[in-house]
């Protein structure tokens, strides 16, 4: 996997369904991304070639509050 490690803080995830949604959003932006999400802390880590601001905008557009951690 080539790409950079990006850490995001995502607020508003309350269940496994939210985790799945956020993972789908990241995978839609970069199908090759490796995504790890911790629901309790709201931390999303991804190894991806997509820019962090692109991911935060896409996640925020889905109704979550996302920012670079």
N, C-alpha and C positions, 0 to 999 in steps of 0.2 A: 504494500500500500504506500503510495507516495502522497505527500501532502503535509500539511502542518497540523499540529495539535492545537485545537481551539477549545477554550473553556468558557462556557456561558453560564450565567445565572438566570434561571427562568422561574418567575413567580406565577402562581395561578394553577400549577399542576396539583390536582387533589387526589388523583386515582391512577390506576394502571392504564385506563383508557386515555388519560391525558399524556402519559408517558409514551404510549403507542402513537398518539397523534403527533407529538413533537418529533419522535423518531422518523415517522413518515415524511414530515416536512423537511427534515435534514436530508433524508434519502432521496426525496424528489429533487432537491437542489443538486445533490451529488450521489448518484446511485452506488458509487464505490466507497462511500464514507463508512468508517467504522465508528459507531455511536455507542456511548455509555451514558446512562442517565440514572441519577440517584433521586428518587421521588422525594425522600424525606428532606434532603438539603436543597433540592431544586437545581442541582449542578448537572450540566450537560457537557460532556467532553466528546469531541469529535476529531478524528483524523480525516481531514478533507482538503481538497484543493480549492474549495469555495471560500471566499472572504468572510470573515466574522460578521461584518456589517450586513452582508447579504443574508446570512442566517438569522441574525437578530430581527431584521425587517420582516422576513418570512414568518418567523415564529410569532412576532408581535401582531402581524396581520391576522393571525389565527385566533387572537384574543388573549394571548399570554403576554406577560411583561418580560422581555428578554434583553439582556445586556451582557457585554463582555465581562467575564469574572476576573 
